[in-house]
Every structure is written in structure tokens, then in C-alpha cells.
């Protein structure tokens, strides 16, 4: 029984690789927000490090729209064994930010200031 308990407590690992963010910033030069995001989709530019960390992939972008794909793994689980709300907030912030970015001219930027959410009530 102790061996079974020890096996279930074995640490798991996750390897995350990303590109130098300076490469991504340099690739933004002279591109509108939408052109920049389309270059990421086309793999002309690497994804942002945060996308690599959470396993999110930008699939499509339009004027004021961004579509992401993410398959959470168990490293994103909370103590109840479901995907942590922080990952969901991160994906929401990322998609909303990219939607805003898709409307910006070359050389313009933005930053999120606040994200609000409410917990469901039984």
C-alpha cells in the first residue's frame, strides 16, 4: 500500500520551450496589429512565451476577433481536479487582447488593465 501511495505522489514534469521575445517584438515592426497576428498564425513569427506556457494557439484573427485553441493538461488543474479559473482568465485576457490588437495600426500597443469575473452561484 505504501508503494502505491508513493507512486501516486511522484512528481510530474512539463517541459516548456519558447523563443526569445525580442524576436517577436522585432517582427512587429512595420506591421499592423492584424498583420502581426497573422504572421504568428502563419508561423512567420513565433508565438508569445505565455502562449507556449499555457499551450494556447492562435488559430484565426479578424477585425476585432481572435480565435484560440487550448487543450489543458493536468498541470492546469486546481485541487478539485478541474481546470483552474486562472487559466480561463488568461485565455480570456489573451483572446480579448488579440482582438483589440487586430484593430491597431503599426507601431501602436496596448495593455490590459483589469479583468473582472464572477463566480457562479448555486
C-alpha positions as CSV (number, residue, x, y, z in Angstrom):
1,X,0.0,0.0,0.0
2,X,2.8,2.4,0.8
3,X,4.3,1.8,-2.7
4,X,1.0,2.6,-4.3
5,X,0.8,5.8,-2.3
6,X,4.3,6.8,-3.2
7,X,3.7,6.1,-6.9
8,X,0.7,8.5,-6.9
9,X,2.7,11.2,-5.2
10,X,5.5,11.0,-7.7
11,X,6.3,14.4,-9.2
12,X,5.4,15.0,-12.8
13,X,7.3,17.4,-15.1
14,X,6.4,19.5,-18.0
15,X,8.9,20.9,-20.5
16,X,8.1,24.3,-21.9
17,X,10.1,25.8,-24.8
18,X,9.8,29.3,-26.1
19,X,11.5,31.8,-28.4
20,X,13.3,35.0,-27.4
21,X,10.5,37.6,-27.0
22,X,12.8,40.1,-28.7
23,X,12.4,38.2,-31.9
24,X,8.6,38.6,-31.7
25,X,8.9,42.3,-30.9
26,X,11.2,42.9,-33.8
27,X,8.7,41.1,-36.1
28,X,6.0,43.6,-35.1
29,X,7.9,46.5,-36.6
30,X,6.0,47.9,-39.6
31,X,3.1,45.6,-39.3
32,X,-0.4,46.5,-38.2
33,X,-1.8,44.5,-35.3
34,X,-3.7,42.2,-37.6
35,X,-0.7,41.6,-39.9
36,X,1.4,40.9,-36.8
37,X,-1.1,38.3,-35.5
38,X,-1.5,36.8,-39.0
39,X,2.3,36.3,-39.1
40,X,2.1,34.4,-35.9
41,X,-0.7,32.2,-37.3
42,X,1.4,31.6,-40.5
43,X,4.4,30.7,-38.3
44,X,6.5,33.5,-39.8
45,X,6.9,34.7,-36.2
46,X,7.0,32.6,-33.1
47,X,4.1,32.5,-30.6
48,X,4.5,34.6,-27.4
49,X,6.1,32.8,-24.5
50,X,2.9,32.9,-22.5
51,X,1.1,31.0,-25.2
52,X,3.7,28.4,-25.1
53,X,3.5,28.2,-21.3
54,X,-0.3,27.6,-21.3
55,X,-0.5,25.7,-24.6
56,X,-2.7,28.2,-26.4
57,X,-2.6,28.6,-30.1
58,X,-3.9,31.5,-32.1
59,X,-5.9,29.9,-35.0
60,X,-7.6,32.9,-36.7
61,X,-7.9,36.6,-36.4
62,X,-10.3,39.2,-37.9
63,X,-11.1,42.8,-37.3
64,X,-11.8,42.8,-33.6
65,X,-11.8,39.0,-33.4
66,X,-9.3,36.3,-32.3
67,X,-9.9,32.6,-32.1
68,X,-7.6,30.4,-29.8
69,X,-7.3,26.7,-29.2
70,X,-6.1,25.2,-25.9
71,X,-6.2,21.7,-24.5
72,X,-5.4,22.0,-20.8
73,X,-3.4,19.2,-19.2
74,X,-3.4,18.1,-15.6
75,X,-0.7,20.7,-14.8
76,X,-3.6,23.3,-15.0
77,X,-5.9,21.5,-12.6
78,X,-6.9,23.1,-9.3
79,X,-7.3,21.0,-6.1
80,X,-10.8,19.8,-7.2
81,X,-9.3,18.3,-10.3
82,X,-10.7,20.7,-12.8
83,X,-9.1,23.4,-14.9
84,X,-8.0,26.3,-12.8
85,X,-10.0,29.5,-13.3
86,X,-6.7,31.4,-13.7
87,X,-6.1,29.6,-17.0
88,X,-9.5,30.5,-18.2
89,X,-8.9,34.2,-17.2
90,X,-5.6,34.0,-19.0
91,X,-7.2,32.7,-22.2
92,X,-9.9,35.4,-22.0
93,X,-7.4,38.1,-21.5
94,X,-5.3,36.8,-24.4
95,X,-8.2,36.5,-26.8
96,X,-9.6,39.9,-25.9
97,X,-6.2,41.5,-26.1
98,X,-5.5,40.0,-29.6
99,X,-9.0,41.2,-30.7
100,X,-8.0,44.7,-29.7
101,X,-4.6,44.3,-31.2
102,X,-6.1,43.3,-34.5
103,X,-7.5,46.8,-34.9
104,X,-4.3,48.7,-34.1
105,X,-2.1,50.4,-36.7
106,X,1.6,49.6,-37.0
107,X,3.6,50.9,-34.0
108,X,0.6,51.0,-31.6
109,X,0.3,48.9,-28.5
110,X,-1.9,48.2,-25.5
111,X,-2.0,46.6,-22.1
112,X,-4.8,45.0,-20.1
113,X,-5.7,47.0,-17.0
114,X,-8.3,44.9,-15.4
115,X,-10.3,41.7,-15.9
116,X,-13.5,41.1,-13.9
117,X,-15.3,37.9,-13.4
118,X,-18.0,36.4,-11.1
119,X,-18.2,33.0,-9.7
120,X,-21.3,31.0,-10.4
121,X,-23.7,30.8,-7.6
122,X,-25.6,27.6,-6.8
